[in-house]
Amino acid sequence: MLAACILRTGGTAAAFNGLKRIGEEAYAGCASLSTSTSWNLGRYANLEQIGDRAFYGCSAMSDQVLDAKGNFVQNVILTGSLNQIGASAFDGCTAMHKLWLQATQPPVFGAFSTSSMAEDYQILVPDSQEDGDSIYKTYLETLTGILGKDEAYRILDSFSDGAKARQAAAISEIEITVPGDGSADTVEAAGTTEEQETPGVIEEVPENPQPEEIPEEEPEKPEEPEPSTDENISDGSSEETSQEQTEQSEQTEESITAVQQAESGKLTEEAKERES
């Protein structure tokens, strides 16, 4: 039965090194396909692509190589040349507890779910502690886009240097958008602390609100006319009065002169009459 499953891809044990692609649904439904020293995914040294649903439902395929007596020999580590894993390629592989990936750059992952995998299913990637866990971070970002951050963090770790534990604090914050108001609450994924925005205060409105009193506007006072200056008036009247007085004085002097002349004339005539 195992040989029949292997022949689906046209490959044999002798052709492992030359095979670069395992096609879509190549081993799908091969429940008897089991890992052994003669066949396991780690033997495809130059494998580049695994098609959609290639190992779907291969429930006996394990991540460990066992000998004939059932003793552990080695882990099945997929080659570093792998650059694509199709959608649901390993769904239903319940005996595969770990998917070891040697590629330092994440392959292109198709959509998949961990719900049909082993409960302790993990994806393990090369150690990169000396480089700030760069490989782990890159894989985490890729898997987050498929599974969400919580699930990606749960299943991902490095081969042996504990990148997951080191990066727990750095990736703990998850932004959750609250529908309706567009605000965001920050929740710690590690469960250590929790910070949430305080909701806005809503003012209570009385049942029978009283209308606000509008202050009465004071009527505008009419502008008072500017008082006329006495100085201007007095100046004009005094000038007229002075002119009148001058005229009267001149008339009086003329009258006096005329009277004096008349009396002088009478006296002269009287004097003449006496002499004669």
GUDRENNU-528902 format. One line per field, with one value per residue (C-alpha): residue number from 1; x, y, z. Coordinates in nm, 3 decimals. Layout:
REM GUDRENNU-528902
bami: (NUM	...) .
X: (X	...) .
Y: (Y	...) .
Z: (Z	...) .
This chain:
REM GUDRENNU-528902
bami: (1	2	3	4	5	6	7	8	9	10	11	12	13	14	15	16	17	18	19	20	21	22	23	24	25	26	27	28	29	30	31	32	33	34	35	36	37	38	39	40	41	42	43	44	45	46	47	48	49	50	51	52	53	54	55	56	57	58	59	60	61	62	63	64	65	66	67	68	69	70	71	72	73	74	75	76	77	78	79	80	81	82	83	84	85	86	87	88	89	90	91	92	93	94	95	96	97	98	99	100	101	102	103	104	105	106	107	108	109	110	111	112	113	114	115	116	117	118	119	120	121	122	123	124	125	126	127	128	129	130	131	132	133	134	135	136	137	138	139	140	141	142	143	144	145	146	147	148	149	150	151	152	153	154	155	156	157	158	159	160	161	162	163	164	165	166	167	168	169	170	171	172	173	174	175	176	177	178	179	180	181	182	183	184	185	186	187	188	189	190	191	192	193	194	195	196	197	198	199	200	201	202	203	204	205	206	207	208	209	210	211	212	213	214	215	216	217	218	219	220	221	222	223	224	225	226	227	228	229	230	231	232	233	234	235	236	237	238	239	240	241	242	243	244	245	246	247	248	249	250	251	252	253	254	255	256	257	258	259	260	261	262	263	264	265	266	267	268	269	270	271	272	273	274	275	276) .
X: (0.000	0.288	0.448	0.120	0.102	0.459	0.393	0.119	0.389	0.590	0.870	1.059	1.316	1.592	1.446	1.422	1.716	1.586	1.227	1.151	0.774	0.511	0.190	-0.157	-0.332	-0.033	-0.077	-0.427	-0.621	-0.323	-0.404	-0.144	0.143	0.389	0.731	1.028	1.395	1.308	1.057	1.010	0.985	1.334	1.478	1.361	1.687	1.599	1.225	1.091	0.712	0.441	0.103	-0.241	-0.376	-0.067	-0.075	-0.433	-0.565	-0.232	-0.303	-0.015	0.260	0.484	0.751	0.991	1.183	1.162	1.350	1.192	1.172	1.000	1.303	1.356	1.615	1.577	1.337	1.197	1.333	1.219	1.495	1.599	1.516	1.142	0.972	0.602	0.357	0.011	-0.324	-0.423	-0.112	-0.089	-0.447	-0.555	-0.197	-0.274	0.046	0.262	0.330	0.605	0.675	1.048	1.137	1.502	1.443	1.566	1.305	0.942	0.796	0.473	0.199	-0.146	-0.442	-0.458	-0.612	-0.465	-0.803	-0.747	-0.387	-0.248	-0.330	0.041	0.121	0.416	0.611	0.981	1.226	1.606	1.770	1.870	1.935	2.263	2.071	1.800	1.567	1.519	1.411	1.153	1.014	0.982	0.795	0.572	0.473	0.394	0.189	0.004	-0.142	-0.288	-0.376	-0.393	-0.137	-0.252	-0.250	0.071	0.246	0.107	0.242	0.570	0.910	1.276	1.462	1.640	1.726	1.387	1.300	0.933	1.000	1.239	0.996	0.688	0.707	0.780	0.474	0.233	0.030	-0.266	-0.487	-0.859	-1.088	-1.416	-1.699	-1.884	-1.645	-1.324	-1.127	-0.877	-0.821	-0.479	-0.474	-0.166	-0.156	0.066	-0.207	0.017	-0.144	-0.441	-0.484	-0.810	-0.921	-1.166	-1.502	-1.620	-1.836	-2.200	-2.379	-2.715	-3.006	-3.303	-3.642	-3.802	-3.523	-3.597	-3.531	-3.237	-3.322	-3.224	-3.117	-3.315	-3.118	-3.099	-3.241	-2.982	-2.964	-3.001	-2.688	-2.700	-2.621	-2.297	-2.357	-2.297	-2.005	-2.086	-1.753	-1.859	-2.190	-2.047	-1.770	-2.020	-2.256	-1.976	-1.837	-2.184	-2.237	-1.899	-1.972	-2.310	-2.155	-1.890	-2.153	-2.362	-2.053	-1.969	-2.330	-2.324	-1.997	-2.139	-2.450	-2.243	-2.021	-2.326	-2.481	-2.154	-2.122	-2.479	-2.428	-2.098	-2.275	-2.545	-2.284	-2.101	-2.420	-2.511	-2.164	-2.198	-2.535	-2.392	-2.110	-2.342) .
Y: (0.000	0.236	0.170	0.248	0.583	0.673	0.589	0.852	1.114	0.897	0.894	0.608	0.588	0.623	0.947	1.139	1.368	1.473	1.547	1.920	1.923	1.706	1.774	1.862	1.581	1.355	1.150	1.269	0.998	0.762	0.678	0.396	0.624	0.604	0.750	0.513	0.500	0.409	0.690	1.024	1.385	1.458	1.251	1.499	1.694	1.940	1.972	2.319	2.289	2.088	2.118	2.183	1.893	1.689	1.489	1.559	1.284	1.096	1.019	0.771	1.001	1.104	1.366	1.106	0.827	0.499	0.181	-0.160	-0.208	0.126	0.303	0.671	0.739	1.105	1.392	1.455	1.797	1.943	2.078	2.442	2.467	2.442	2.768	2.678	2.475	2.456	2.501	2.225	2.030	1.855	1.885	1.564	1.445	1.377	1.175	1.472	1.663	1.882	2.027	2.096	2.357	2.418	2.716	3.042	3.237	3.133	2.944	3.072	2.912	2.837	2.859	2.589	2.518	2.355	2.222	1.891	1.855	1.704	1.911	1.977	2.050	2.282	2.442	2.462	2.690	2.736	2.899	3.264	3.394	3.552	3.753	3.873	3.580	3.724	3.392	3.330	3.684	3.653	3.323	3.463	3.755	3.521	3.277	3.557	3.660	3.309	3.196	3.514	3.619	3.402	3.078	3.162	3.229	2.909	2.673	2.843	2.796	2.757	2.425	2.444	2.798	2.899	3.195	3.173	3.236	3.523	3.699	3.661	4.014	4.173	4.023	4.026	4.333	4.268	4.548	4.475	4.718	4.778	4.794	5.120	5.375	5.286	5.293	5.023	4.835	4.689	4.340	4.151	3.812	3.668	3.748	3.960	4.302	4.458	4.819	4.942	5.287	5.440	5.484	5.838	5.990	6.031	6.322	6.240	6.433	6.508	6.370	6.716	6.950	7.316	7.560	7.778	8.135	8.383	8.712	9.013	9.249	9.602	9.860	10.067	10.420	10.697	10.888	11.224	11.520	11.686	11.998	12.321	12.512	12.842	12.967	12.966	13.139	13.395	13.484	13.563	13.771	13.969	14.068	14.194	14.384	14.551	14.663	14.811	14.996	15.142	15.266	15.421	15.591	15.743	15.867	16.028	16.206	16.340	16.469	16.644	16.801	16.930	17.079	17.244	17.390	17.523	17.688	17.838	17.987	18.146	18.302	18.449	18.605	18.751	18.901	19.065	19.217	19.383	19.536	19.696) .
Z: (0.000	0.082	-0.256	-0.429	-0.249	-0.347	-0.710	-0.726	-0.780	-1.014	-0.755	-0.601	-0.327	-0.590	-0.725	-0.397	-0.469	-0.810	-0.710	-0.677	-0.658	-0.495	-0.684	-0.565	-0.373	-0.451	-0.132	-0.032	0.151	0.193	0.553	0.547	0.440	0.729	0.794	0.786	0.704	0.346	0.294	0.467	0.361	0.482	0.196	-0.069	-0.059	-0.338	-0.283	-0.364	-0.369	-0.197	-0.370	-0.223	-0.011	-0.102	0.224	0.323	0.555	0.582	0.945	0.988	0.858	1.146	1.204	1.341	1.171	1.358	1.293	1.247	1.621	1.673	1.810	1.735	1.465	1.367	1.316	0.970	0.868	0.538	0.318	0.312	-0.059	0.012	-0.091	-0.116	0.091	-0.062	0.106	0.351	0.251	0.591	0.719	0.888	0.953	1.319	1.380	1.277	1.596	1.454	1.111	1.096	0.833	0.753	0.522	0.674	0.475	0.518	0.223	0.073	0.281	0.146	0.380	0.645	0.982	1.290	1.403	1.221	1.342	1.660	1.968	2.033	1.666	1.620	1.336	1.420	1.240	1.251	1.552	1.508	1.858	1.752	1.491	1.728	1.647	1.298	1.144	1.416	1.379	1.003	1.028	1.301	1.083	0.792	0.998	1.176	0.841	0.804	1.156	1.358	1.614	1.904	1.708	1.523	1.852	2.002	1.736	1.635	1.796	1.704	1.683	2.016	2.138	2.282	2.056	2.150	2.519	2.446	2.212	2.431	2.571	2.234	2.065	2.358	2.262	2.035	1.906	1.908	1.726	1.905	1.649	1.632	1.774	1.598	1.924	2.012	2.338	2.412	2.562	2.673	2.497	2.770	3.022	3.245	3.226	3.058	2.951	2.815	2.723	2.965	2.793	2.747	3.021	2.921	3.085	3.238	3.090	3.325	3.224	3.206	3.119	3.196	2.916	2.978	3.080	2.819	2.977	2.857	2.649	2.783	2.541	2.379	2.521	2.261	2.209	2.385	2.162	2.239	2.442	2.257	2.392	2.565	2.455	2.090	2.169	2.405	2.167	1.889	2.106	2.270	1.932	1.819	2.144	2.122	1.766	1.867	2.157	1.928	1.684	1.963	2.107	1.768	1.723	2.071	2.000	1.671	1.848	2.115	1.852	1.660	1.976	2.069	1.720	1.735	2.072	1.955	1.653	1.876	2.100	1.803	1.667	2.009	2.037	1.698	1.787	2.102	1.916	1.666) .
